[in-house]
Amino acid sequence: MKNRSCPKCSSVKYIIIVLSYITTFAYTQIYFSPGLQYGFNFDKEHFFSYQITVGYLDIDYTIPGVTFGQRRYLNKKSLKIFNYLDIQSSFITTGFGYGKMWNDDGESFHKFKLFGGVFLYGSYDYINFNNEINNNHHIGLIGVYPVVRDLADY
C-alpha cells in the first residue's frame, strides 16, 4: 500500500517547528552547512547526495539541526532520485538523526542516520525502503562547510 501523504506539507511542519524554536533563542548563533555525500549500499549501488543543514549553536554540548537534501542512486538500470528531510543532533564530532525520504510518486521511507568526523564525516544510514532499493544499509562520506551567523547582529 502506498503512503500518499503530502511530503511538502510535512516539510512545512518541520520548518515551522524549527523556526519557532530558533526565534525563541533570539540571541543565539545559527549555522548553515551545505554538504556533498558519496556512498554505497550493501548491494554496491552507489549514491550521491547534496544537502543543507540549518541549526543553532547556543546549547551546551548538543547541536540540533534540520537537514534538507536530495539523494541520487546510480545503478545500471536507472537513476533513482529521493528527497529527504532529517532532524539531527550532534555532539561536536558525532551525531545521529531521524527523518524521511520520498520518491517522485510520494512514497515515504523512514531514515535513521549516524555520523562522525570534522568537515569530512563518515556516515551510516538505515532506510526502510520496502524493496524500493534492495538493501536498506548505506555507508558514505560527506563533506560539509558550516557557516555560523550570530542572530544578535541582525
N, C-alpha and C positions, 0 to 999 in steps of 0.2 A: 504494500500500500504506500503510495507516495504522500509525503508531507507537503501540502500545498500552502503552507503559511507564507506570508509575505516577508521575504528576507529584509527588504528595505524598512518595513515597519518595525521589526525587532531591532534593527540597527539604530533607528531613531531613538528608541527607548534607551539603549545603551549610551548614546551620545548625550541625551538629556540628563541621565543619572551622573555621568562623568562631569559634564559641565556644571551641574548643580553642586557637586562635591568640590570641584576646583574653585568655584566662586565663593564657597563657604570660607575658604582659606585665602582671602584676597591678598595677603602679603606673603605668598609662597612663591617658590620658583617652579615653573613648569618646564618641561622638556619636550622636544620634538626629535624623534630619532628615526630617520629613514634607514632602511636595511635592504640588503640583497642576499638571497639564500640559494645555495645549490645543494642538492642531496639526492638520495635514492631510497626506495623502499626495499624490503627484503626479497622482492621478486626482481630486483635490479632495474626497475623502472626509474628513470632519472626525472628530477623535477627542478624547476627554477621558480623562485618566489620573489616578489618585491612587496614592501610594506612600509607603513609609517606607524610609529607608536607615539602616543601623546600621554603624558603623565605629569606627576608633580613630585618634588623632592623634599618637602618640608616635614617628613615623618622620620623619626629615628629608626634606623636600621632597615626599613622596608621602603620600596619604591613602587607604588602602584601605577598601572598604565593601561591604556586601551590600544590595541593594535588592529589596523585595517590593512588588508592585503589581498593579493591575488597569487595563486599558485597554478603553474602550468606543468602538467605531466607529459613528458616526451616519450612516446613508445613507438614501435614500428608501425602500428596500425593507424593511430590517430593522435591528435593533440587534445588533451582533456584539460579544461580550464575550470577552476573553482575560485570563488571569492571567499574571504574569511574575515571573521571578527573575533578577537580574543580579549579577555580581561586577564591581566597578568600581575604578578607581584614578584619583585626581585629583591635580593639581599646583597647589593653591590655587585658581586660576581656570579651569583647563581639565582635561579628563579624557576617559577612554574606558572602555568596558565591554563585556562579553560575557555573554549569558545565553540563556534560553529563554522562550518564550511558549507557552501551551497553551490550547486551546479546551475547551468543555464535553464534547466527545467524547474528550478525552485526547490529541488530536493535538498534537505539539510542533513548534515552529518556532525556528530559531536566530535570535538577535538580536544585532546589533552596534551600539554607540552611541558618539557623540562629543558632547561638550557643553562649554560655556564661558560664564563670567559670574560674577557675585556676587549671590546671593539671587534673581536672575531670570536664568535660563540659557537660551541658545539651544541647541537640540539637533537632531541628525540621527541617525536610526535606519535601519539596513538590516535588514529582517526577511524571511527567505526563507519566504514564505507558501505556496509551491507552489500558487498560484491560489486560495487561500482568500480573499485580498483581491487585486485585480488588480495593484496596484502595491506594490513592496517598499520604496520610498523614502519616508521620513516626516520632516517638519520640524515643530518645535514650540517653544513657550516653556514653561518650567517654573519655578514659584516655589517656593523651599524656605525652611525656617526651622530651621537647625541648633541643637540644644540640646546643650551639652557637659557631661559629668559626669566627675569625677575618681574613678577606682576606689579610690584610696588612702583616700578619705574614708569608704568603706563597710566 
